[in-house]
């Protein structure tokens, strides 16, 4: 009976703390616009950076995520900033870090944030390790979180692969064990050790360009802790809304969403050079005169298309030049695109600059000067004066000499 009463008192105390915390939020706080409840079994992988689905966010909605922590004092400072704006985020924690700072991990959970897994030791080899080794990292991370928080239900079944270095077999393992794999929609490059102002600028600029998405930050970086207040300030000024993501449970049903909102908006494919030439495809007449395929050494030979690397001279009756030698490729007549040169054809074994020394740091040696003849000291000369390198010049009735007079105090040779 006493235990039951004590439990009710503790529950009322905790509810009172939550009410007080909500009341402490300023009226102009950014806050959380809505909570998105998702079922990991229905959507095993999210993040347009790598997958065909992302979270069903509306325009100007942002999900804040932090990786690699916890690490005081940076994680604590980020938690203080989140609390000042009444914002919730998702923390993907490393098991080894949780073992070192369990109190910080408990603070993240107690303040209402989502706690997720980021492996046990954060290896950068998930893309090439065996499934058994990956399973040890995955399950080890969850076990560390369970031990720190004391309740397996306190940990969301969300997992983000370290370095986003994915592979199909690991993703299948995660899906088979009801773990949801998270990628990202945009990053702020805060792990590259840039300044805090640049972290904030990149985060806001990329959010403005994309309009919504999952933002990746790292709570172990000092620049991130310094930039985070400015990021929240700019999000609020530009009309962005914060969405808090939690997993569905028997007591918490999933949020009803429109299926098309899960589809990612892919960026247009990059254009490569050289461009392929479409043959046999109907297109409107160009405004300017376009060159014919024959201008590029393309000929129609029976059912195939003959493509030459150099323009052929067969029709003119002259032999082909020795270099470059023509190379023919047989392409089916129903093909719409012609083959292009592979990237390996444009690789260099080493970078060099024409007209420059191989090692510019090594200066050219100056020609050695011939040794100068040693001259005796004044007063020790025996014999006549040596001839001057330049003739003496008469000035009036005086004659200049190339050497000073003999020291009269010194003994002279007879």
Secondary structure, 3 states (H helix, E strand, C coil): CHHHHHHHHHHHHHHHHHHHHHHHCCCCCCCCCEEEEECCCCCCEECCCCCCECCCCCCCEEEEEEECCCCCCHHHHHHHHHHHCCCCCEEEECHHHHHHCHHHHHHHHHCCCEEEECCCCCCCCCCCCCHHHHHHHHHHHHHHHHHHHCCHHHCCCEECCHHHCCCHHHHHHHHHCCCEEECCCEECCHHHCCCHHHHHHHHHHHHHHHCCEEEEEECCCHHHHHHHHHHHHHHHHCCCEEEEEEECECCECCCCCCHHHHECCCCCCCCCCCCCCCCCCCCCCCCCCCCCHHHHCEEEECCEEEEECCCCCHHHCCCCCCCCCCCEEEEECCCCCCCCCCHHHHCCCCCCCCCCCCCCCCCCCCCCCCCCCCCCCCCCCCCCCCCCCCCCCEECCEECCCCCCCCCCCCCCC
